[in-house]
């Protein structure tokens, strides 16, 4: 499993729909939202097999604009930060 951060913006009129759809999909508890600060974006860190699988979590009408990035942790003691991605 890889970990991905999802950054998914929505128009203000889609707040309720985005939240309801993520609830229905079982992912609402992963998300935190900027809506109350007038930034209509949700962020979540999820586990998925692939970037495409992570993208499927985003409601289809927001999927094109979602930004999804695979996350890794670095451990200085093992020099992992010097390795290329995917190696
Ligand atoms: Zn919102």
PDB file of the backbone (N, CA, C, O) and the ligand in Angstrom, with CONECT records:
HET     ZN  A 101       1
ATOM      1  N   UNK A   1       0.835  -1.208   0.000  1.00  0.00           N
ATOM      2  CA  UNK A   1       0.000   0.000   0.000  1.00  0.00           C
ATOM      3  C   UNK A   1       0.867   1.255   0.000  1.00  0.00           C
ATOM      4  O   UNK A   1       1.861   1.337   0.722  1.00  0.00           O
ATOM      5  N   UNK A   2       0.492   2.194  -0.788  1.00  0.00           N
ATOM      6  CA  UNK A   2       1.120   3.505  -0.767  1.00  0.00           C
ATOM      7  C   UNK A   2       0.199   4.482  -0.061  1.00  0.00           C
ATOM      8  O   UNK A   2      -0.998   4.245   0.096  1.00  0.00           O
ATOM      9  N   UNK A   3       0.789   5.574   0.353  1.00  0.00           N
ATOM     10  CA  UNK A   3      -0.007   6.645   0.952  1.00  0.00           C
ATOM     11  C   UNK A   3      -0.022   7.829  -0.007  1.00  0.00           C
ATOM     12  O   UNK A   3       0.992   8.194  -0.602  1.00  0.00           O
ATOM     13  N   UNK A   4      -1.196   8.408  -0.130  1.00  0.00           N
ATOM     14  CA  UNK A   4      -1.379   9.542  -1.034  1.00  0.00           C
ATOM     15  C   UNK A   4      -2.080  10.660  -0.280  1.00  0.00           C
ATOM     16  O   UNK A   4      -2.934  10.426   0.574  1.00  0.00           O
ATOM     17  N   UNK A   5      -1.687  11.897  -0.627  1.00  0.00           N
ATOM     18  CA  UNK A   5      -2.494  13.021  -0.163  1.00  0.00           C
ATOM     19  C   UNK A   5      -3.369  13.468  -1.325  1.00  0.00           C
ATOM     20  O   UNK A   5      -2.913  13.643  -2.455  1.00  0.00           O
ATOM     21  N   UNK A   6      -4.631  13.642  -1.002  1.00  0.00           N
ATOM     22  CA  UNK A   6      -5.613  14.129  -1.968  1.00  0.00           C
ATOM     23  C   UNK A   6      -5.909  15.579  -1.623  1.00  0.00           C
ATOM     24  O   UNK A   6      -6.197  15.914  -0.473  1.00  0.00           O
ATOM     25  N   UNK A   7      -5.833  16.429  -2.630  1.00  0.00           N
ATOM     26  CA  UNK A   7      -6.242  17.823  -2.483  1.00  0.00           C
ATOM     27  C   UNK A   7      -7.326  18.053  -3.505  1.00  0.00           C
ATOM     28  O   UNK A   7      -7.062  18.048  -4.708  1.00  0.00           O
ATOM     29  N   UNK A   8      -8.549  18.254  -3.039  1.00  0.00           N
ATOM     30  CA  UNK A   8      -9.688  18.310  -3.944  1.00  0.00           C
ATOM     31  C   UNK A   8     -10.513  19.560  -3.674  1.00  0.00           C
ATOM     32  O   UNK A   8     -11.162  19.684  -2.635  1.00  0.00           O
ATOM     33  N   UNK A   9     -10.475  20.479  -4.625  1.00  0.00           N
ATOM     34  CA  UNK A   9     -11.261  21.712  -4.505  1.00  0.00           C
ATOM     35  C   UNK A   9     -12.670  21.492  -5.062  1.00  0.00           C
ATOM     36  O   UNK A   9     -12.877  20.658  -5.943  1.00  0.00           O
ATOM     37  N   UNK A  10     -13.637  22.256  -4.532  1.00  0.00           N
ATOM     38  CA  UNK A  10     -15.003  22.206  -5.046  1.00  0.00           C
ATOM     39  C   UNK A  10     -15.580  23.621  -5.049  1.00  0.00           C
ATOM     40  O   UNK A  10     -15.173  24.463  -4.248  1.00  0.00           O
ATOM     41  N   UNK A  11     -16.522  23.878  -5.945  1.00  0.00           N
ATOM     42  CA  UNK A  11     -17.193  25.171  -5.918  1.00  0.00           C
ATOM     43  C   UNK A  11     -18.055  25.282  -4.658  1.00  0.00           C
ATOM     44  O   UNK A  11     -18.518  24.274  -4.124  1.00  0.00           O
ATOM     45  N   UNK A  12     -18.263  26.507  -4.191  1.00  0.00           N
ATOM     46  CA  UNK A  12     -18.990  26.719  -2.928  1.00  0.00           C
ATOM     47  C   UNK A  12     -20.368  26.057  -2.970  1.00  0.00           C
ATOM     48  O   UNK A  12     -20.842  25.558  -1.949  1.00  0.00           O
ATOM     49  N   UNK A  13     -21.006  26.045  -4.123  1.00  0.00           N
ATOM     50  CA  UNK A  13     -22.351  25.460  -4.198  1.00  0.00           C
ATOM     51  C   UNK A  13     -22.324  23.937  -4.144  1.00  0.00           C
ATOM     52  O   UNK A  13     -23.373  23.299  -4.052  1.00  0.00           O
ATOM     53  N   UNK A  14     -21.134  23.355  -4.202  1.00  0.00           N
ATOM     54  CA  UNK A  14     -21.031  21.897  -4.145  1.00  0.00           C
ATOM     55  C   UNK A  14     -20.537  21.376  -2.788  1.00  0.00           C
ATOM     56  O   UNK A  14     -20.259  20.185  -2.651  1.00  0.00           O
ATOM     57  N   UNK A  15     -20.426  22.256  -1.789  1.00  0.00           N
ATOM     58  CA  UNK A  15     -19.993  21.846  -0.443  1.00  0.00           C
ATOM     59  C   UNK A  15     -20.771  20.626   0.047  1.00  0.00           C
ATOM     60  O   UNK A  15     -20.191  19.583   0.351  1.00  0.00           O
ATOM     61  N   UNK A  16     -22.096  20.777   0.117  1.00  0.00           N
ATOM     62  CA  UNK A  16     -22.922  19.723   0.695  1.00  0.00           C
ATOM     63  C   UNK A  16     -22.825  18.443  -0.113  1.00  0.00           C
ATOM     64  O   UNK A  16     -22.748  17.346   0.441  1.00  0.00           O
ATOM     65  N   UNK A  17     -22.829  18.597  -1.435  1.00  0.00           N
ATOM     66  CA  UNK A  17     -22.781  17.422  -2.302  1.00  0.00           C
ATOM     67  C   UNK A  17     -21.459  16.671  -2.140  1.00  0.00           C
ATOM     68  O   UNK A  17     -21.439  15.442  -2.060  1.00  0.00           O
ATOM     69  N   UNK A  18     -20.360  17.419  -2.092  1.00  0.00           N
ATOM     70  CA  UNK A  18     -19.051  16.774  -1.947  1.00  0.00           C
ATOM     71  C   UNK A  18     -18.974  16.028  -0.617  1.00  0.00           C
ATOM     72  O   UNK A  18     -18.495  14.895  -0.558  1.00  0.00           O
ATOM     73  N   UNK A  19     -19.447  16.669   0.445  1.00  0.00           N
ATOM     74  CA  UNK A  19     -19.375  16.058   1.777  1.00  0.00           C
ATOM     75  C   UNK A  19     -20.291  14.837   1.848  1.00  0.00           C
ATOM     76  O   UNK A  19     -19.910  13.801   2.392  1.00  0.00           O
ATOM     77  N   UNK A  20     -21.507  14.963   1.293  1.00  0.00           N
ATOM     78  CA  UNK A  20     -22.435  13.825   1.300  1.00  0.00           C
ATOM     79  C   UNK A  20     -21.902  12.652   0.489  1.00  0.00           C
ATOM     80  O   UNK A  20     -22.037  11.498   0.894  1.00  0.00           O
ATOM     81  N   UNK A  21     -21.297  12.950  -0.658  1.00  0.00           N
ATOM     82  CA  UNK A  21     -20.801  11.869  -1.512  1.00  0.00           C
ATOM     83  C   UNK A  21     -19.607  11.166  -0.872  1.00  0.00           C
ATOM     84  O   UNK A  21     -19.464   9.950  -0.996  1.00  0.00           O
ATOM     85  N   UNK A  22     -18.752  11.924  -0.189  1.00  0.00           N
ATOM     86  CA  UNK A  22     -17.621  11.289   0.490  1.00  0.00           C
ATOM     87  C   UNK A  22     -18.090  10.486   1.693  1.00  0.00           C
ATOM     88  O   UNK A  22     -17.498   9.460   2.029  1.00  0.00           O
ATOM     89  N   UNK A  23     -19.157  10.951   2.345  1.00  0.00           N
ATOM     90  CA  UNK A  23     -19.743  10.174   3.435  1.00  0.00           C
ATOM     91  C   UNK A  23     -20.281   8.851   2.900  1.00  0.00           C
ATOM     92  O   UNK A  23     -20.038   7.787   3.470  1.00  0.00           O
ATOM     93  N   UNK A  24     -21.018   8.939   1.789  1.00  0.00           N
ATOM     94  CA  UNK A  24     -21.603   7.729   1.194  1.00  0.00           C
ATOM     95  C   UNK A  24     -20.513   6.745   0.769  1.00  0.00           C
ATOM     96  O   UNK A  24     -20.704   5.531   0.837  1.00  0.00           O
ATOM     97  N   UNK A  25     -19.381   7.271   0.334  1.00  0.00           N
ATOM     98  CA  UNK A  25     -18.279   6.414  -0.112  1.00  0.00           C
ATOM     99  C   UNK A  25     -17.464   5.877   1.062  1.00  0.00           C
ATOM    100  O   UNK A  25     -16.598   5.022   0.877  1.00  0.00           O
ATOM    101  N   UNK A  26     -17.735   6.376   2.272  1.00  0.00           N
ATOM    102  CA  UNK A  26     -17.021   5.887   3.446  1.00  0.00           C
ATOM    103  C   UNK A  26     -15.699   6.592   3.718  1.00  0.00           C
ATOM    104  O   UNK A  26     -14.899   6.128   4.530  1.00  0.00           O
ATOM    105  N   UNK A  27     -15.468   7.711   3.041  1.00  0.00           N
ATOM    106  CA  UNK A  27     -14.179   8.393   3.181  1.00  0.00           C
ATOM    107  C   UNK A  27     -14.268   9.738   3.895  1.00  0.00           C
ATOM    108  O   UNK A  27     -13.262  10.438   4.015  1.00  0.00           O
ATOM    109  N   UNK A  28     -15.450  10.107   4.367  1.00  0.00           N
ATOM    110  CA  UNK A  28     -15.566  11.453   4.937  1.00  0.00           C
ATOM    111  C   UNK A  28     -14.621  11.649   6.124  1.00  0.00           C
ATOM    112  O   UNK A  28     -14.070  12.735   6.303  1.00  0.00           O
ATOM    113  N   UNK A  29     -14.432  10.604   6.934  1.00  0.00           N
ATOM    114  CA  UNK A  29     -13.601  10.773   8.129  1.00  0.00           C
ATOM    115  C   UNK A  29     -12.128  10.951   7.801  1.00  0.00           C
ATOM    116  O   UNK A  29     -11.344  11.319   8.676  1.00  0.00           O
ATOM    117  N   UNK A  30     -11.735  10.695   6.551  1.00  0.00           N
ATOM    118  CA  UNK A  30     -10.344  10.950   6.153  1.00  0.00           C
ATOM    119  C   UNK A  30     -10.098  12.435   5.858  1.00  0.00           C
ATOM    120  O   UNK A  30      -8.957  12.895   5.888  1.00  0.00           O
ATOM    121  N   UNK A  31     -11.155  13.169   5.576  1.00  0.00           N
ATOM    122  CA  UNK A  31     -10.994  14.505   5.003  1.00  0.00           C
ATOM    123  C   UNK A  31     -11.079  15.610   6.046  1.00  0.00           C
ATOM    124  O   UNK A  31     -11.828  15.531   7.019  1.00  0.00           O
ATOM    125  N   UNK A  32     -10.277  16.642   5.800  1.00  0.00           N
ATOM    126  CA  UNK A  32     -10.403  17.907   6.523  1.00  0.00           C
ATOM    127  C   UNK A  32     -10.573  19.003   5.485  1.00  0.00           C
ATOM    128  O   UNK A  32     -10.092  18.897   4.357  1.00  0.00           O
ATOM    129  N   UNK A  33     -11.268  20.057   5.889  1.00  0.00           N
ATOM    130  CA  UNK A  33     -11.800  21.013   4.919  1.00  0.00           C
ATOM    131  C   UNK A  33     -11.398  22.451   5.234  1.00  0.00           C
ATOM    132  O   UNK A  33     -11.279  22.854   6.391  1.00  0.00           O
ATOM    133  N   UNK A  34     -11.193  23.213   4.147  1.00  0.00           N
ATOM    134  CA  UNK A  34     -10.913  24.638   4.301  1.00  0.00           C
ATOM    135  C   UNK A  34     -12.141  25.517   4.183  1.00  0.00           C
ATOM    136  O   UNK A  34     -12.026  26.741   4.237  1.00  0.00           O
ATOM    137  N   UNK A  35     -13.329  24.916   4.021  1.00  0.00           N
ATOM    138  CA  UNK A  35     -14.559  25.681   3.716  1.00  0.00           C
ATOM    139  C   UNK A  35     -14.806  26.829   4.679  1.00  0.00           C
ATOM    140  O   UNK A  35     -15.183  27.921   4.254  1.00  0.00           O
ATOM    141  N   UNK A  36     -14.599  26.597   5.981  1.00  0.00           N
ATOM    142  CA  UNK A  36     -14.905  27.642   6.968  1.00  0.00           C
ATOM    143  C   UNK A  36     -13.924  28.799   6.891  1.00  0.00           C
ATOM    144  O   UNK A  36     -14.171  29.864   7.457  1.00  0.00           O
ATOM    145  N   UNK A  37     -12.823  28.599   6.201  1.00  0.00           N
ATOM    146  CA  UNK A  37     -11.863  29.667   5.967  1.00  0.00           C
ATOM    147  C   UNK A  37     -11.981  30.163   4.526  1.00  0.00           C
ATOM    148  O   UNK A  37     -11.079  30.813   3.997  1.00  0.00           O
ATOM    149  N   UNK A  38     -13.121  29.836   3.905  1.00  0.00           N
ATOM    150  CA  UNK A  38     -13.434  30.272   2.550  1.00  0.00           C
ATOM    151  C   UNK A  38     -12.477  29.705   1.494  1.00  0.00           C
ATOM    152  O   UNK A  38     -12.316  30.287   0.421  1.00  0.00           O
ATOM    153  N   UNK A  39     -11.863  28.600   1.796  1.00  0.00           N
ATOM    154  CA  UNK A  39     -11.070  27.878   0.799  1.00  0.00           C
ATOM    155  C   UNK A  39     -11.736  26.518   0.625  1.00  0.00           C
ATOM    156  O   UNK A  39     -11.551  25.612   1.438  1.00  0.00           O
ATOM    157  N   UNK A  40     -12.507  26.393  -0.438  1.00  0.00           N
ATOM    158  CA  UNK A  40     -13.354  25.201  -0.595  1.00  0.00           C
ATOM    159  C   UNK A  40     -12.559  24.038  -1.178  1.00  0.00           C
ATOM    160  O   UNK A  40     -12.683  23.662  -2.343  1.00  0.00           O
ATOM    161  N   UNK A  41     -11.751  23.508  -0.303  1.00  0.00           N
ATOM    162  CA  UNK A  41     -10.852  22.409  -0.640  1.00  0.00           C
ATOM    163  C   UNK A  41     -10.897  21.395   0.490  1.00  0.00           C
ATOM    164  O   UNK A  41     -10.980  21.755   1.664  1.00  0.00           O
ATOM    165  N   UNK A  42     -10.840  20.119   0.118  1.00  0.00           N
ATOM    166  CA  UNK A  42     -10.704  19.056   1.103  1.00  0.00           C
ATOM    167  C   UNK A  42      -9.348  18.387   0.942  1.00  0.00           C
ATOM    168  O   UNK A  42      -8.848  18.215  -0.169  1.00  0.00           O
ATOM    169  N   UNK A  43      -8.763  18.013   2.079  1.00  0.00           N
ATOM    170  CA  UNK A  43      -7.495  17.290   2.064  1.00  0.00           C
ATOM    171  C   UNK A  43      -7.665  15.970   2.810  1.00  0.00           C
ATOM    172  O   UNK A  43      -8.345  15.901   3.834  1.00  0.00           O
ATOM    173  N   UNK A  44      -7.049  14.949   2.290  1.00  0.00           N
ATOM    174  CA  UNK A  44      -7.090  13.661   2.972  1.00  0.00           C
ATOM    175  C   UNK A  44      -5.803  12.907   2.674  1.00  0.00           C
ATOM    176  O   UNK A  44      -5.235  13.025   1.588  1.00  0.00           O
ATOM    177  N   UNK A  45      -5.364  12.147   3.632  1.00  0.00           N
ATOM    178  CA  UNK A  45      -4.278  11.201   3.405  1.00  0.00           C
ATOM    179  C   UNK A  45      -4.895   9.814   3.460  1.00  0.00           C
ATOM    180  O   UNK A  45      -5.510   9.427   4.453  1.00  0.00           O
ATOM    181  N   UNK A  46      -4.718   9.071   2.368  1.00  0.00           N
ATOM    182  CA  UNK A  46      -5.358   7.763   2.239  1.00  0.00           C
ATOM    183  C   UNK A  46      -4.316   6.720   1.851  1.00  0.00           C
ATOM    184  O   UNK A  46      -3.230   7.050   1.373  1.00  0.00           O
ATOM    185  N   UNK A  47      -4.665   5.470   2.064  1.00  0.00           N
ATOM    186  CA  UNK A  47      -3.850   4.366   1.580  1.00  0.00           C
ATOM    187  C   UNK A  47      -4.508   3.808   0.331  1.00  0.00           C
ATOM    188  O   UNK A  47      -5.722   3.605   0.296  1.00  0.00           O
ATOM    189  N   UNK A  48      -3.703   3.562  -0.691  1.00  0.00           N
ATOM    190  CA  UNK A  48      -4.215   2.999  -1.939  1.00  0.00           C
ATOM    191  C   UNK A  48      -3.078   2.291  -2.646  1.00  0.00           C
ATOM    192  O   UNK A  48      -1.902   2.515  -2.356  1.00  0.00           O
ATOM    193  N   UNK A  49      -3.457   1.423  -3.586  1.00  0.00           N
ATOM    194  CA  UNK A  49      -2.454   0.679  -4.337  1.00  0.00           C
ATOM    195  C   UNK A  49      -1.781   1.537  -5.394  1.00  0.00           C
ATOM    196  O   UNK A  49      -0.615   1.329  -5.729  1.00  0.00           O
ATOM    197  N   UNK A  50      -2.525   2.502  -5.916  1.00  0.00           N
ATOM    198  CA  UNK A  50      -2.007   3.300  -7.020  1.00  0.00           C
ATOM    199  C   UNK A  50      -2.620   4.686  -6.967  1.00  0.00           C
ATOM    200  O   UNK A  50      -3.600   4.934  -6.266  1.00  0.00           O
ATOM    201  N   UNK A  51      -2.008   5.586  -7.734  1.00  0.00           N
ATOM    202  CA  UNK A  51      -2.547   6.933  -7.817  1.00  0.00           C
ATOM    203  C   UNK A  51      -3.962   6.911  -8.380  1.00  0.00           C
ATOM    204  O   UNK A  51      -4.826   7.666  -7.936  1.00  0.00           O
ATOM    205  N   UNK A  52      -4.193   6.044  -9.358  1.00  0.00           N
ATOM    206  CA  UNK A  52      -5.529   5.963  -9.947  1.00  0.00           C
ATOM    207  C   UNK A  52      -6.561   5.489  -8.925  1.00  0.00           C
ATOM    208  O   UNK A  52      -7.687   5.987  -8.891  1.00  0.00           O
ATOM    209  N   UNK A  53      -6.168   4.520  -8.092  1.00  0.00           N
ATOM    210  CA  UNK A  53      -7.090   4.048  -7.055  1.00  0.00           C
ATOM    211  C   UNK A  53      -7.401   5.181  -6.079  1.00  0.00           C
ATOM    212  O   UNK A  53      -8.547   5.339  -5.656  1.00  0.00           O
ATOM    213  N   UNK A  54      -6.396   5.961  -5.723  1.00  0.00           N
ATOM    214  CA  UNK A  54      -6.628   7.099  -4.833  1.00  0.00           C
ATOM    215  C   UNK A  54      -7.548   8.121  -5.493  1.00  0.00           C
ATOM    216  O   UNK A  54      -8.396   8.724  -4.835  1.00  0.00           O
ATOM    217  N   UNK A  55      -7.370   8.309  -6.799  1.00  0.00           N
ATOM    218  CA  UNK A  55      -8.195   9.283  -7.516  1.00  0.00           C
ATOM    219  C   UNK A  55      -9.668   8.889  -7.519  1.00  0.00           C
ATOM    220  O   UNK A  55     -10.549   9.748  -7.549  1.00  0.00           O
ATOM    221  N   UNK A  56      -9.931   7.571  -7.488  1.00  0.00           N
ATOM    222  CA  UNK A  56     -11.317   7.099  -7.505  1.00  0.00           C
ATOM    223  C   UNK A  56     -12.092   7.534  -6.257  1.00  0.00           C
ATOM    224  O   UNK A  56     -13.322   7.567  -6.265  1.00  0.00           O
ATOM    225  N   UNK A  57     -11.367   7.864  -5.192  1.00  0.00           N
ATOM    226  CA  UNK A  57     -12.021   8.293  -3.953  1.00  0.00           C
ATOM    227  C   UNK A  57     -12.711   9.638  -4.151  1.00  0.00           C
ATOM    228  O   UNK A  57     -13.737   9.916  -3.531  1.00  0.00           O
ATOM    229  N   UNK A  58     -12.140  10.470  -5.020  1.00  0.00           N
ATOM    230  CA  UNK A  58     -12.688  11.811  -5.249  1.00  0.00           C
ATOM    231  C   UNK A  58     -13.975  11.680  -6.053  1.00  0.00           C
ATOM    232  O   UNK A  58     -13.996  10.951  -7.045  1.00  0.00           O
ATOM    233  N   UNK A  59     -15.049  12.362  -5.659  1.00  0.00           N
ATOM    234  CA  UNK A  59     -16.286  12.315  -6.455  1.00  0.00           C
ATOM    235  C   UNK A  59     -16.000  12.667  -7.917  1.00  0.00           C
ATOM    236  O   UNK A  59     -15.192  13.550  -8.204  1.00  0.00           O
ATOM    237  N   UNK A  60     -16.658  11.982  -8.816  1.00  0.00           N
ATOM    238  CA  UNK A  60     -16.310  12.049 -10.246  1.00  0.00           C
ATOM    239  C   UNK A  60     -16.318  13.469 -10.781  1.00  0.00           C
ATOM    240  O   UNK A  60     -15.514  13.801 -11.652  1.00  0.00           O
ATOM    241  N   UNK A  61     -17.212  14.317 -10.279  1.00  0.00           N
ATOM    242  CA  UNK A  61     -17.332  15.676 -10.828  1.00  0.00           C
ATOM    243  C   UNK A  61     -16.222  16.590 -10.326  1.00  0.00           C
ATOM    244  O   UNK A  61     -16.111  17.730 -10.777  1.00  0.00           O
ATOM    245  N   UNK A  62     -15.395  16.102  -9.391  1.00  0.00           N
ATOM    246  CA  UNK A  62     -14.266  16.888  -8.893  1.00  0.00           C
ATOM    247  C   UNK A  62     -12.924  16.266  -9.281  1.00  0.00           C
ATOM    248  O   UNK A  62     -11.861  16.831  -9.022  1.00  0.00           O
ATOM    249  N   UNK A  63     -12.999  15.080  -9.912  1.00  0.00           N
ATOM    250  CA  UNK A  63     -11.810  14.264 -10.104  1.00  0.00           C
ATOM    251  C   UNK A  63     -10.756  14.932 -10.989  1.00  0.00           C
ATOM    252  O   UNK A  63      -9.557  14.842 -10.723  1.00  0.00           O
ATOM    253  N   UNK A  64     -11.224  15.606 -12.050  1.00  0.00           N
ATOM    254  CA  UNK A  64     -10.274  16.211 -12.993  1.00  0.00           C
ATOM    255  C   UNK A  64      -9.372  17.236 -12.322  1.00  0.00           C
ATOM    256  O   UNK A  64      -8.212  17.398 -12.700  1.00  0.00           O
ATOM    257  N   UNK A  65      -9.913  17.927 -11.324  1.00  0.00           N
ATOM    258  CA  UNK A  65      -9.161  19.022 -10.703  1.00  0.00           C
ATOM    259  C   UNK A  65      -8.403  18.578  -9.459  1.00  0.00           C
ATOM    260  O   UNK A  65      -7.638  19.355  -8.888  1.00  0.00           O
ATOM    261  N   UNK A  66      -8.610  17.338  -9.039  1.00  0.00           N
ATOM    262  CA  UNK A  66      -7.970  16.890  -7.799  1.00  0.00           C
ATOM    263  C   UNK A  66      -6.468  16.733  -8.008  1.00  0.00           C
ATOM    264  O   UNK A  66      -6.011  16.308  -9.069  1.00  0.00           O
ATOM    265  N   UNK A  67      -5.723  17.081  -6.982  1.00  0.00           N
ATOM    266  CA  UNK A  67      -4.276  16.879  -7.006  1.00  0.00           C
ATOM    267  C   UNK A  67      -3.970  15.746  -6.043  1.00  0.00           C
ATOM    268  O   UNK A  67      -4.386  15.768  -4.884  1.00  0.00           O
ATOM    269  N   UNK A  68      -3.237  14.756  -6.535  1.00  0.00           N
ATOM    270  CA  UNK A  68      -2.954  13.577  -5.713  1.00  0.00           C
ATOM    271  C   UNK A  68      -1.460  13.313  -5.787  1.00  0.00           C
ATOM    272  O   UNK A  68      -0.874  13.240  -6.867  1.00  0.00           O
ATOM    273  N   UNK A  69      -0.864  13.172  -4.623  1.00  0.00           N
ATOM    274  CA  UNK A  69       0.590  13.026  -4.555  1.00  0.00           C
ATOM    275  C   UNK A  69       0.919  11.863  -3.631  1.00  0.00           C
ATOM    276  O   UNK A  69       0.404  11.772  -2.516  1.00  0.00           O
ATOM    277  N   UNK A  70       1.778  10.983  -4.109  1.00  0.00           N
ATOM    278  CA  UNK A  70       2.229   9.881  -3.258  1.00  0.00           C
ATOM    279  C   UNK A  70       3.178  10.421  -2.195  1.00  0.00           C
ATOM    280  O   UNK A  70       4.063  11.225  -2.484  1.00  0.00           O
ATOM    281  N   UNK A  71       2.981   9.972  -0.984  1.00  0.00           N
ATOM    282  CA  UNK A  71       3.787  10.446   0.134  1.00  0.00           C
ATOM    283  C   UNK A  71       4.746   9.360   0.590  1.00  0.00           C
ATOM    284  O   UNK A  71       4.408   8.177   0.620  1.00  0.00           O
ATOM    285  N   UNK A  72       5.924   9.782   0.936  1.00  0.00           N
ATOM    286  CA  UNK A  72       6.877   8.887   1.576  1.00  0.00           C
ATOM    287  C   UNK A  72       7.446   9.604   2.789  1.00  0.00           C
ATOM    288  O   UNK A  72       7.443  10.832   2.870  1.00  0.00           O
ATOM    289  N   UNK A  73       7.924   8.821   3.711  1.00  0.00           N
ATOM    290  CA  UNK A  73       8.639   9.373   4.857  1.00  0.00           C
ATOM    291  C   UNK A  73      10.119   9.097   4.661  1.00  0.00           C
ATOM    292  O   UNK A  73      10.511   8.049   4.148  1.00  0.00           O
ATOM    293  N   UNK A  74      10.922  10.046   5.074  1.00  0.00           N
ATOM    294  CA  UNK A  74      12.365   9.872   4.985  1.00  0.00           C
ATOM    295  C   UNK A  74      12.928   9.642   6.366  1.00  0.00           C
ATOM    296  O   UNK A  74      12.486  10.208   7.366  1.00  0.00           O
ATOM    297  N   UNK A  75      13.913   8.794   6.368  1.00  0.00           N
ATOM    298  CA  UNK A  75      14.619   8.511   7.612  1.00  0.00           C
ATOM    299  C   UNK A  75      16.090   8.842   7.374  1.00  0.00           C
ATOM    300  O   UNK A  75      16.779   8.128   6.646  1.00  0.00           O
ATOM    301  N   UNK A  76      16.556   9.895   7.973  1.00  0.00           N
ATOM    302  CA  UNK A  76      17.930  10.331   7.716  1.00  0.00           C
ATOM    303  C   UNK A  76      18.945   9.254   8.072  1.00  0.00           C
ATOM    304  O   UNK A  76      19.998   9.154   7.442  1.00  0.00           O
ATOM    305  N   UNK A  77      18.631   8.457   9.069  1.00  0.00           N
ATOM    306  CA  UNK A  77      19.596   7.465   9.538  1.00  0.00           C
ATOM    307  C   UNK A  77      19.900   6.420   8.478  1.00  0.00           C
ATOM    308  O   UNK A  77      21.004   5.876   8.448  1.00  0.00           O
ATOM    309  N   UNK A  78      18.938   6.128   7.606  1.00  0.00           N
ATOM    310  CA  UNK A  78      19.160   5.095   6.593  1.00  0.00           C
ATOM    311  C   UNK A  78      19.442   5.690   5.217  1.00  0.00           C
ATOM    312  O   UNK A  78      19.556   4.953   4.238  1.00  0.00           O
ATOM    313  N   UNK A  79      19.554   7.008   5.132  1.00  0.00           N
ATOM    314  CA  UNK A  79      19.924   7.662   3.886  1.00  0.00           C
ATOM    315  C   UNK A  79      18.870   7.503   2.800  1.00  0.00           C
ATOM    316  O   UNK A  79      19.168   7.707   1.623  1.00  0.00           O
ATOM    317  N   UNK A  80      17.645   7.144   3.170  1.00  0.00           N
ATOM    318  CA  UNK A  80      16.586   6.912   2.173  1.00  0.00           C
ATOM    319  C   UNK A  80      16.311   8.160   1.330  1.00  0.00           C
ATOM    320  O   UNK A  80      15.876   8.046   0.185  1.00  0.00           O
ATOM    321  N   UNK A  81      16.556   9.323   1.874  1.00  0.00           N
ATOM    322  CA  UNK A  81      16.209  10.555   1.153  1.00  0.00           C
ATOM    323  C   UNK A  81      17.072  10.752  -0.088  1.00  0.00           C
ATOM    324  O   UNK A  81      16.741  11.576  -0.940  1.00  0.00           O
ATOM    325  N   UNK A  82      18.174  10.010  -0.205  1.00  0.00           N
ATOM    326  CA  UNK A  82      19.032  10.164  -1.387  1.00  0.00           C
ATOM    327  C   UNK A  82      18.629   9.243  -2.534  1.00  0.00           C
ATOM    328  O   UNK A  82      19.182   9.334  -3.631  1.00  0.00           O
ATOM    329  N   UNK A  83      17.676   8.365  -2.285  1.00  0.00           N
ATOM    330  CA  UNK A  83      17.279   7.431  -3.341  1.00  0.00           C
ATOM    331  C   UNK A  83      16.276   8.098  -4.267  1.00  0.00           C
ATOM    332  O   UNK A  83      15.503   8.964  -3.859  1.00  0.00           O
ATOM    333  N   UNK A  84      16.310   7.672  -5.525  1.00  0.00           N
ATOM    334  CA  UNK A  84      15.349   8.175  -6.502  1.00  0.00           C
ATOM    335  C   UNK A  84      13.984   7.535  -6.236  1.00  0.00           C
ATOM    336  O   UNK A  84      13.891   6.413  -5.737  1.00  0.00           O
ATOM    337  N   UNK A  85      12.940   8.269  -6.578  1.00  0.00           N
ATOM    338  CA  UNK A  85      11.595   7.725  -6.458  1.00  0.00           C
ATOM    339  C   UNK A  85      11.477   6.466  -7.309  1.00  0.00           C
ATOM    340  O   UNK A  85      11.955   6.434  -8.443  1.00  0.00           O
ATOM    341  N   UNK A  86      10.855   5.450  -6.776  1.00  0.00           N
ATOM    342  CA  UNK A  86      10.607   4.240  -7.527  1.00  0.00           C
ATOM    343  C   UNK A  86      11.722   3.230  -7.490  1.00  0.00           C
ATOM    344  O   UNK A  86      11.546   2.102  -7.952  1.00  0.00           O
ATOM    345  N   UNK A  87      12.867   3.601  -6.953  1.00  0.00           N
ATOM    346  CA  UNK A  87      13.974   2.641  -6.912  1.00  0.00           C
ATOM    347  C   UNK A  87      13.843   1.734  -5.705  1.00  0.00           C
ATOM    348  O   UNK A  87      14.682   0.858  -5.497  1.00  0.00           O
TER     349      UNK A  87
HETATM  350 ZN    ZN A 101     -16.799  23.926   0.669  1.00  0.00          ZN
END
